[in-house]
Amino acid sequence: MKTVQRIGLALFFLGLGLFISLIFLGDFKMNSEQLNSFVNQKGITSEVFISKMNETVVDKTFKGPFAISNLTLTAFNEANTNHRANKEWGKVIWDKPHSFSYQVLKGAGSGFIVTHKWLLWWLTFGIGIIGALLFILPQILILGPAGIKNNGIYHNSATNRGWIGWLTFIFLVGFYILLYFYPDFIVNWTYLVDPISQALSGNMASQWFLYGFMYCVVMLVMGVRMYIKYRHNKYQTLRTTSVLFFQIVFAFLIPELMVRFEKPWYDFKNAFPLDYDFFFSWNLDSLIASGGIGLFILVWGVVLSLVIVPIMVYFFGKRWYCSWVCGCGGLAETLGDPYRQLSDKSLKAWQIERWLVHGVLAFAIIMTGFTLYTYFSGSQMVMGIKTQTIQDIYGFLIGSIFAGVIGTGFYPIFGNRVWCRFGCPLAAYMGIIQRFKSRFRITTNGGQCISCGNCSTYCEQGIDVRAYAQKGENIVRASCVGCGVCSAVCPRGVLKLENGPEQGRINPTEILLGNDINLMDYLK
């Protein structure tokens, strides 16, 4: 079995190595017809940009994306600088520089990578997936008897902030930086999934399609690991199946198929304020212009956030979304499961969490209020503040840096729920409801607790579960996502997830272990 795992690991790194090397490879050449087509499609009227591109890019062959990207950005910046100086606002190119460069490079690709997409897909994604599965599947035989095994987790450099963990951290952070801020550098990666994108939506793949596809692949592969590790726990296997279904079907396949039928791209499970740009003017205009389906999406989005979410949280706690539906939670529970024990359990971390996550929620609500005011009033400013500026700040700091770079990139160092715990505004919104008006709780039996600490160790939300269990106190916490792992790893069956009535919750200050405490008094 160890030999099979070594072969799998070698194949995985072979596929990953080739995948990374594609950043530096490839041929790019743009002719005048391609430039004219691109200019007309984008509605570009800048003679400066067209002239500069004809001078430096057209009919020249480039090896790798960096040189042609640099020349495109130079033409882009020179044109915009010139037009802004002359106040020729109609000629300014308003796209983000590297996103604009990506569009140029996407149409200029040529050579082996562009003509052999499926072959390279199998040499990268295919070999990587096969290798990962060969590494994971033998664990069925290695694990032996029933039970959740975390053997050696603090002696493994990959799962205890060792050198492998730090290398993984660097890779994930680097990937998200390229994805969000330098998509033109990873254009070769998008060629590999062009056939899949064309089959689903009829369009060439963008960096966001690539990300969605990779997201689903990673969740599926690591989902297999979850099925093996928690194979004797029905709750965990059902939960894993649920997040895989909602991510692959609702967040990936349905939105792409909607585009094929000329409908708006929309993830029906994504609720505001996690879907922070739902009320942005460009989205509202797009939905209204889409007719009946657009109006349905608009009504659904409002009802989902203001009606369905609170009702579901009341009956089932925030776990119905965070641990059964949400794609962010799904990635955290599959890819992030090996790092769950790294979540900070200190009081200081909890204090930072409370201020930070509710601060993001307040930021999202204020931004949305400003956005709706300017949309209906026609003004661009509220109290002297540009709404667009607030949107840009939120999109950069929260939507990109926090949710992307930090939220996933920091798994190997700070645990798998960094975003969900410290930054997700929807989690904060649901947490407030769960804390004060929800039937969900985790009941404990203090008399059976042996203080092994497994529950606290593996709580991804940084809750000191053992402190509650020792007192026989119900756990009713805003941050709890109801993953159920604390209950699953408890050797004494002390913890139980319930959706019982609000009455009778034991929440005293004294320890409920002595003969002077009558538990029945708390159930009246």
C-alpha positions as CSV (number, residue, x, y, z in Angstrom):
1,M,0.0,0.0,0.0
2,K,2.9,2.4,0.8
3,T,4.3,1.7,-2.7
4,V,0.9,2.6,-4.3
5,Q,0.8,5.8,-2.3
6,R,4.3,6.8,-3.3
7,I,3.5,6.2,-7.0
8,G,0.3,8.3,-6.5
9,L,2.3,11.1,-4.9
10,A,4.9,11.0,-7.7
11,L,2.1,11.2,-10.4
12,F,0.4,14.1,-8.5
13,F,3.6,16.1,-8.4
14,L,4.3,15.3,-12.0
15,G,0.9,16.7,-13.1
16,L,1.3,19.7,-10.7
17,G,4.8,20.4,-12.0
18,L,3.7,20.4,-15.6
19,F,0.6,22.5,-14.7
20,I,2.8,25.2,-13.1
21,S,5.4,25.1,-15.9
22,L,2.6,26.1,-18.4
23,I,2.8,29.7,-16.9
24,F,6.2,30.1,-18.7
25,L,5.4,28.3,-22.0
26,G,3.3,28.9,-25.0
27,D,3.3,31.0,-28.2
28,F,1.4,34.2,-28.7
29,K,0.9,36.1,-32.0
30,M,-1.7,38.7,-32.9
31,N,-2.3,39.9,-36.4
32,S,-4.1,43.1,-37.5
33,E,-7.4,41.3,-38.1
34,Q,-7.4,39.9,-34.6
35,L,-6.6,43.4,-33.2
36,N,-9.4,45.0,-35.2
37,S,-11.9,42.4,-34.1
38,F,-10.9,42.8,-30.5
39,V,-11.1,46.6,-30.7
40,N,-14.5,46.5,-32.3
41,Q,-15.8,44.0,-29.8
42,K,-14.7,46.1,-26.9
43,G,-15.8,49.4,-28.4
44,I,-12.3,50.9,-28.1
45,T,-11.9,54.3,-29.8
46,S,-8.4,55.1,-28.6
47,E,-6.1,55.7,-31.6
48,V,-3.1,55.8,-29.2
49,F,-3.8,52.3,-28.0
50,I,-4.4,50.9,-31.5
51,S,-1.2,52.6,-32.9
52,K,0.9,51.4,-30.0
53,M,-0.3,47.8,-30.4
54,N,0.3,47.9,-34.1
55,E,3.8,49.1,-33.5
56,T,4.9,46.7,-30.7
57,V,2.6,43.7,-30.8
58,V,0.9,43.0,-34.1
59,D,2.6,40.3,-36.3
60,K,5.3,39.6,-33.7
61,T,5.7,36.2,-32.1
62,F,6.2,36.0,-28.3
63,K,7.3,33.0,-26.2
64,G,5.4,32.9,-23.0
65,P,2.8,35.4,-21.8
66,F,5.0,37.9,-19.9
67,A,6.5,39.9,-22.8
68,I,3.2,40.4,-24.8
69,S,1.4,41.2,-21.5
70,N,4.0,43.8,-20.7
71,L,3.7,45.5,-24.1
72,T,-0.1,45.4,-24.0
73,L,-0.1,47.0,-20.5
74,T,2.3,49.7,-21.8
75,A,-0.1,50.5,-24.7
76,F,-3.0,50.5,-22.3
77,N,-1.4,52.8,-19.7
78,E,0.0,55.2,-22.3
79,A,-3.4,55.5,-24.0
80,N,-5.3,56.1,-20.7
81,T,-2.7,58.6,-19.5
82,N,-2.9,60.6,-22.7
83,H,-6.7,60.6,-22.8
84,R,-7.1,61.5,-19.1
85,A,-4.7,64.4,-19.6
86,N,-6.8,65.7,-22.5
87,K,-10.0,64.9,-20.7
88,E,-11.1,62.6,-23.5
89,W,-13.2,60.4,-21.2
90,G,-14.9,58.6,-24.0
91,K,-11.6,57.2,-25.2
92,V,-10.4,56.0,-21.8
93,I,-10.3,52.2,-21.4
94,W,-12.0,51.5,-18.1
95,D,-11.1,47.8,-17.8
96,K,-8.7,46.6,-15.1
97,P,-5.2,46.5,-16.7
98,H,-4.4,42.8,-16.2
99,S,-8.0,41.7,-17.0
100,F,-7.7,43.7,-20.2
101,S,-4.4,42.1,-21.0
102,Y,-5.8,38.7,-20.3
103,Q,-8.5,39.3,-23.0
104,V,-5.8,40.2,-25.5
105,L,-3.7,37.2,-24.7
106,K,-6.7,34.8,-24.8
107,G,-7.2,35.7,-28.5
108,A,-3.5,35.7,-29.3
109,G,-2.6,32.3,-28.2
110,S,-1.2,29.8,-30.7
111,G,1.1,26.8,-31.0
112,F,1.1,23.5,-29.2
113,I,-0.8,24.4,-26.0
114,V,-3.8,25.9,-28.0
115,T,-3.9,23.0,-30.5
116,H,-3.5,20.1,-28.0
117,K,-5.8,21.2,-25.1
118,W,-7.2,17.7,-24.3
119,L,-3.7,16.1,-24.3
120,L,-2.4,18.7,-21.9
121,W,-5.5,18.4,-19.8
122,W,-4.8,14.7,-19.2
123,L,-1.1,15.4,-18.6
124,T,-1.9,18.0,-15.9
125,F,-5.4,17.6,-14.4
126,G,-5.7,13.9,-15.4
127,I,-2.4,12.7,-14.0
128,G,-2.9,14.9,-10.9
129,I,-6.3,13.5,-10.1
130,I,-5.2,9.9,-10.7
131,G,-2.1,10.5,-8.5
132,A,-4.2,12.0,-5.7
133,L,-6.7,9.2,-5.7
134,L,-3.9,6.5,-5.7
135,F,-2.5,8.3,-2.6
136,I,-5.9,8.5,-0.9
137,L,-7.6,5.2,-1.7
138,P,-5.2,2.8,0.0
139,Q,-6.1,4.5,3.3
140,I,-9.2,2.3,3.3
141,L,-7.0,-0.7,4.0
142,I,-4.5,1.2,6.2
143,L,-7.1,2.6,8.6
144,G,-8.3,-0.8,9.8
145,P,-11.2,-0.9,12.4
146,A,-14.0,1.6,12.7
147,G,-13.1,5.0,14.1
148,I,-11.8,8.4,13.0
149,K,-8.0,8.3,12.8
150,N,-5.9,11.4,13.2
151,N,-2.7,9.5,14.0
152,G,0.5,11.5,13.7
153,I,-1.3,14.7,12.8
154,Y,1.0,16.8,15.0
155,H,4.1,15.0,13.8
156,N,3.5,15.6,10.1
157,S,5.1,18.7,8.6
158,A,2.1,19.1,6.2
159,T,-0.5,19.3,9.0
160,N,1.5,21.0,11.8
161,R,2.9,24.1,10.2
162,G,6.1,22.3,9.0
163,W,8.0,23.0,5.9
164,I,5.4,21.2,3.7
165,G,2.7,23.2,5.3
166,W,4.5,26.5,4.6
167,L,5.2,25.4,0.9
168,T,1.5,24.6,0.5
169,F,0.7,28.0,2.0
170,I,3.0,29.8,-0.5
171,F,1.5,27.9,-3.4
172,L,-2.1,28.6,-2.4
173,V,-1.4,32.3,-1.8
174,G,0.5,32.6,-5.0
175,F,-2.3,30.9,-6.9
176,Y,-5.0,33.3,-5.6
177,I,-2.8,36.3,-6.3
178,L,-2.4,35.2,-9.9
179,L,-6.1,34.4,-10.2
180,Y,-7.4,37.7,-8.8
181,F,-4.8,40.2,-9.9
182,Y,-2.7,38.7,-12.7
183,P,-5.0,36.5,-14.8
184,D,-3.0,37.3,-18.0
185,F,-0.1,35.3,-16.5
186,I,-2.2,32.1,-16.2
187,V,-4.0,32.3,-19.6
188,N,-2.4,29.0,-20.6
189,W,-4.2,27.3,-17.8
190,T,-7.5,28.5,-19.1
191,Y,-6.8,26.9,-22.6
192,L,-6.9,23.5,-20.9
193,V,-10.5,23.8,-19.8
194,D,-11.8,25.6,-23.0
195,P,-13.4,22.4,-24.3
196,I,-15.3,21.9,-21.1
197,S,-16.4,25.5,-21.0
198,Q,-17.5,25.4,-24.6
199,A,-19.5,22.2,-24.0
200,L,-21.3,23.8,-21.0
201,S,-21.8,27.5,-21.9
202,G,-20.6,27.7,-25.5
203,N,-17.9,30.2,-24.5
204,M,-14.2,30.0,-24.2
205,A,-13.0,29.6,-20.6
206,S,-12.2,32.6,-18.4
207,Q,-10.0,32.5,-15.3
208,W,-13.3,32.2,-13.3
209,F,-14.4,29.2,-15.2
210,L,-11.0,27.7,-14.6
211,Y,-11.3,28.4,-10.9
212,G,-14.8,27.0,-10.7
213,F,-13.7,23.8,-12.4
214,M,-10.6,23.4,-10.2
215,Y,-12.8,24.1,-7.1
216,C,-15.1,21.2,-8.0
217,V,-12.2,18.9,-8.9
218,V,-10.4,19.6,-5.6
219,M,-13.6,19.1,-3.6
220,L,-14.4,15.8,-5.3
221,V,-10.9,14.4,-4.8
222,M,-10.7,15.6,-1.2
223,G,-14.3,14.5,-0.7
224,V,-13.2,10.9,-1.4
225,R,-10.7,11.4,1.5
226,M,-13.6,12.6,3.7
227,Y,-15.7,9.5,2.8
228,I,-12.8,7.3,3.8
229,K,-11.9,9.1,7.0
230,Y,-15.5,9.4,8.2
231,R,-16.9,6.3,6.6
232,H,-18.4,5.1,9.8
233,N,-20.2,8.4,10.6
234,K,-23.4,8.8,8.6
235,Y,-23.8,12.5,9.5
236,Q,-20.3,13.3,8.0
237,T,-20.9,11.3,4.8
238,L,-24.3,12.9,4.2
239,R,-22.8,16.3,4.9
240,T,-20.0,15.7,2.4
241,T,-22.4,14.5,-0.2
242,S,-24.6,17.6,0.3
243,V,-21.8,20.2,-0.1
244,L,-20.4,18.4,-3.2
245,F,-23.9,18.4,-4.8
246,F,-24.6,22.1,-4.2
247,Q,-21.1,23.1,-5.3
248,I,-21.0,21.1,-8.5
249,V,-24.7,21.4,-9.6
250,F,-25.8,24.8,-8.2
251,A,-22.6,26.8,-8.2
252,F,-21.0,25.3,-11.3
253,L,-23.2,23.4,-13.8
254,I,-26.5,25.4,-13.6
255,P,-24.9,28.9,-14.0
256,E,-22.9,27.8,-17.0
257,L,-25.9,26.1,-18.6
258,M,-27.9,29.2,-18.0
259,V,-25.4,31.2,-20.0
260,R,-25.7,28.7,-22.9
261,F,-29.5,29.5,-23.0
262,E,-28.7,33.3,-22.9
263,K,-29.8,33.7,-19.3
264,P,-27.9,35.5,-16.6
265,W,-25.1,33.6,-14.8
266,Y,-26.4,33.0,-11.3
267,D,-25.6,30.8,-8.3
268,F,-29.1,30.2,-6.8
269,K,-27.6,29.1,-3.4
270,N,-25.4,32.2,-3.0
271,A,-27.2,34.5,-0.5
272,F,-26.5,38.2,0.3
273,P,-24.4,39.5,2.0
274,L,-22.0,36.8,0.9
275,D,-23.1,37.6,-2.6
276,Y,-22.1,41.2,-1.9
277,D,-22.5,42.5,-5.4
278,F,-26.1,41.3,-5.8
279,F,-27.5,44.9,-5.4
280,F,-24.8,46.6,-7.5
281,S,-26.3,48.6,-10.4
282,W,-24.7,46.6,-13.1
283,N,-26.3,43.4,-11.7
284,L,-29.7,44.9,-11.1
285,D,-29.7,46.4,-14.7
286,S,-28.7,43.0,-16.1
287,L,-31.4,41.1,-14.2
288,I,-34.1,43.6,-15.1
289,A,-33.0,43.5,-18.8
290,S,-33.2,39.7,-18.8
291,G,-37.0,39.6,-18.5
292,G,-38.9,37.0,-16.5
293,I,-35.9,34.9,-15.4
294,G,-34.1,38.1,-14.3
295,L,-37.0,39.3,-12.2
296,F,-37.3,35.8,-10.7
297,I,-33.6,35.8,-9.7
298,L,-34.0,39.3,-8.2
299,V,-37.0,38.2,-6.1
300,W,-35.4,34.9,-5.2
301,G,-32.2,36.7,-4.0
302,V,-34.2,39.0,-1.7
303,V,-36.4,36.2,-0.3
304,L,-33.5,33.9,0.2
305,S,-31.6,36.5,2.3
306,L,-34.5,38.0,4.2
307,V,-36.9,35.1,4.7
308,I,-35.4,31.7,3.9
309,V,-32.1,32.1,5.7
310,P,-33.6,33.3,9.0
311,I,-36.3,30.6,9.0
312,M,-33.8,27.9,8.3
313,V,-31.4,29.2,10.9
314,Y,-34.2,29.2,13.5
315,F,-35.0,25.5,12.9
316,F,-31.5,24.1,12.0
317,G,-28.9,26.7,13.0
318,K,-26.4,28.1,10.6
319,R,-25.2,24.6,9.9
320,W,-27.8,24.1,7.2
321,Y,-25.9,26.6,5.1
322,C,-22.3,26.7,6.4
323,S,-21.8,22.9,6.5
324,W,-24.4,21.6,4.0
325,V,-24.7,24.1,1.2
326,C,-22.0,26.8,1.1
327,G,-19.2,26.3,-1.4
328,C,-16.7,28.1,0.9
329,G,-17.6,25.8,3.7
330,G,-17.5,22.8,1.3
331,L,-13.9,23.6,0.3
332,A,-13.0,24.1,4.0
333,E,-14.5,20.8,4.9
334,T,-12.8,18.8,2.1
335,L,-9.5,20.5,1.2
336,G,-9.2,22.1,4.6
337,D,-10.0,19.1,6.8
338,P,-6.4,18.1,7.4
339,Y,-5.8,21.6,8.9
340,R,-8.8,21.9,11.2
341,Q,-6.7,21.4,14.3
342,L,-4.7,24.5,13.6
343,S,-7.6,26.9,14.4
344,D,-6.6,29.3,17.2
345,K,-8.6,28.5,20.4
346,S,-7.3,31.4,22.4
347,L,-9.6,34.1,24.0
348,K,-7.7,36.7,22.0
349,A,-8.6,35.0,18.7
350,W,-12.2,34.9,19.8
351,Q,-12.2,38.6,20.6
352,I,-10.7,39.4,17.2
353,E,-13.2,37.2,15.5
354,R,-16.2,38.9,17.1
355,W,-15.0,42.4,16.1
356,L,-13.8,41.5,12.6
357,V,-16.6,39.3,11.3
358,H,-19.3,41.7,12.6
359,G,-17.3,44.6,11.2
360,V,-17.3,43.0,7.7
361,L,-21.1,42.5,8.1
362,A,-21.6,46.2,9.0
363,F,-19.3,47.2,6.1
364,A,-21.4,45.1,3.6
365,I,-24.7,46.5,4.9
366,I,-23.5,50.1,4.7
367,M,-22.1,49.6,1.2
368,T,-25.3,48.1,0.1
369,G,-27.3,50.9,1.6
370,F,-25.2,53.4,-0.3
371,T,-25.5,51.4,-3.5
372,L,-29.3,51.2,-3.4
373,Y,-29.6,54.9,-2.6
374,T,-27.4,55.9,-5.6
375,Y,-29.2,53.4,-7.8
376,F,-32.7,54.8,-7.1
377,S,-31.6,58.5,-6.7
378,G,-29.3,58.7,-9.7
379,S,-26.6,60.3,-7.5
380,Q,-23.1,59.0,-7.5
381,M,-22.3,60.0,-3.9
382,V,-23.8,59.7,-0.4
383,M,-22.6,62.2,2.2
384,G,-19.8,63.2,0.0
385,I,-18.5,59.7,-0.4
386,K,-18.5,58.0,-3.9
387,T,-20.4,54.7,-3.8
388,Q,-18.1,53.3,-6.5
389,T,-15.1,53.9,-4.2
390,I,-16.7,52.0,-1.3
391,Q,-17.6,49.1,-3.7
392,D,-14.0,49.0,-5.0
393,I,-12.6,49.0,-1.5
394,Y,-14.9,46.2,-0.4
395,G,-14.3,44.2,-3.5
396,F,-10.5,44.4,-3.1
397,L,-10.1,44.0,0.7
398,I,-13.0,41.6,1.4
399,G,-14.0,40.0,-1.9
400,S,-10.4,39.3,-3.1
401,I,-7.8,39.6,-0.3
402,F,-9.9,38.2,2.6
403,A,-12.2,35.7,0.9
404,G,-9.6,34.5,-1.6
405,V,-6.0,35.0,-0.8
406,I,-6.4,34.8,3.0
407,G,-9.5,32.7,3.2
408,T,-8.1,29.7,1.4
409,G,-4.4,30.4,1.2
410,F,-4.0,30.4,4.9
411,Y,-5.5,26.9,5.5
412,P,-2.1,25.3,6.2
413,I,-1.1,27.9,8.8
414,F,-4.3,29.2,10.5
415,G,-6.8,26.4,10.0
416,N,-9.5,25.7,7.4
417,R,-12.2,28.2,8.5
418,V,-10.3,31.5,8.4
419,W,-12.8,33.2,6.1
420,C,-15.9,31.6,7.6
421,R,-14.8,32.5,11.1
422,F,-13.3,36.0,10.7
423,G,-14.6,37.4,7.5
424,C,-17.8,36.0,6.1
425,P,-20.7,38.5,6.5
426,L,-23.4,35.9,5.9
427,A,-21.9,33.7,8.7
428,A,-22.0,36.8,11.0
429,Y,-25.7,37.4,10.0
430,M,-26.7,33.8,10.6
431,G,-24.6,33.7,13.8
432,I,-26.6,36.5,15.3
433,I,-29.8,34.7,14.7
434,Q,-28.4,31.4,15.9
435,R,-27.1,32.9,19.1
436,F,-30.4,34.5,20.1
437,K,-33.2,32.8,18.3
438,S,-32.5,29.2,17.1
439,R,-33.5,25.7,18.1
440,F,-30.0,24.4,17.2
441,R,-27.7,23.5,20.1
442,I,-25.1,20.9,21.0
443,T,-26.0,19.2,24.2
444,T,-23.4,17.8,26.5
445,N,-23.2,15.2,29.3
446,G,-20.6,16.5,31.8
447,G,-20.7,13.3,33.9
448,Q,-19.3,11.3,30.9
449,C,-16.6,13.8,29.8
450,I,-13.0,12.5,30.4
451,S,-11.4,15.8,29.3
452,C,-9.5,14.2,26.5
453,G,-9.8,17.5,24.5
454,N,-10.5,15.9,21.1
455,C,-13.6,18.1,20.7
456,S,-11.7,21.4,21.3
457,T,-8.6,20.3,19.3
458,Y,-10.7,19.5,16.1
459,C,-13.1,22.4,16.4
460,E,-12.4,24.4,13.2
461,Q,-14.2,27.5,14.6
462,G,-11.9,27.8,17.6
463,I,-14.5,27.0,20.2
464,D,-13.3,25.4,23.5
465,V,-15.9,22.7,23.4
466,R,-14.3,20.8,26.3
467,A,-15.0,23.7,28.6
468,Y,-18.7,23.4,27.9
469,A,-18.6,19.6,28.0
470,Q,-16.9,19.5,31.4
471,K,-19.8,21.6,32.9
472,G,-22.6,19.7,31.1
473,E,-23.5,23.0,29.5
474,N,-25.3,23.3,26.2
475,I,-23.2,24.9,23.4
476,V,-25.1,27.8,21.9
477,R,-22.5,29.8,20.0
478,A,-22.8,32.3,17.1
479,S,-19.7,30.9,15.5
480,C,-20.6,27.2,15.5
481,V,-21.2,25.9,12.0
482,G,-22.5,22.5,13.2
483,C,-20.0,20.5,11.4
484,G,-20.4,17.8,14.0
485,V,-16.8,16.7,14.1
486,C,-16.6,17.4,17.9
487,S,-19.3,14.9,18.4
488,A,-17.7,12.5,15.9
489,V,-14.3,12.4,17.6
490,C,-15.7,12.2,21.2
491,P,-14.8,8.8,22.6
492,R,-17.6,8.9,25.2
493,G,-20.6,10.1,23.3
494,V,-20.7,13.3,25.4
495,L,-21.8,15.7,22.6
496,K,-25.0,15.6,20.5
497,L,-26.3,18.0,17.8
498,E,-29.9,18.8,18.3
499,N,-32.7,21.0,16.9
500,G,-34.8,20.9,20.1
501,P,-37.0,23.6,21.7
502,E,-35.4,26.7,23.1
503,Q,-36.7,26.0,26.6
504,G,-34.7,23.9,29.0
505,R,-31.2,25.0,27.7
506,I,-28.7,24.4,30.5
507,N,-26.6,27.5,30.6
508,P,-25.5,28.1,34.2
509,T,-22.3,29.5,35.6
510,E,-21.6,26.7,38.0
511,I,-20.2,23.3,37.1
512,L,-23.0,20.7,36.8
513,L,-21.3,17.7,38.4
514,G,-22.1,17.9,42.1
515,N,-24.9,16.4,44.1
516,D,-26.1,19.9,45.0
517,I,-27.3,20.5,41.4
518,N,-30.7,19.1,40.3
519,L,-30.6,19.0,36.5
520,M,-34.4,18.7,36.4
521,D,-34.7,22.3,37.7
522,Y,-33.2,23.5,34.4
523,L,-35.8,21.5,32.4
524,K,-38.9,23.1,33.9
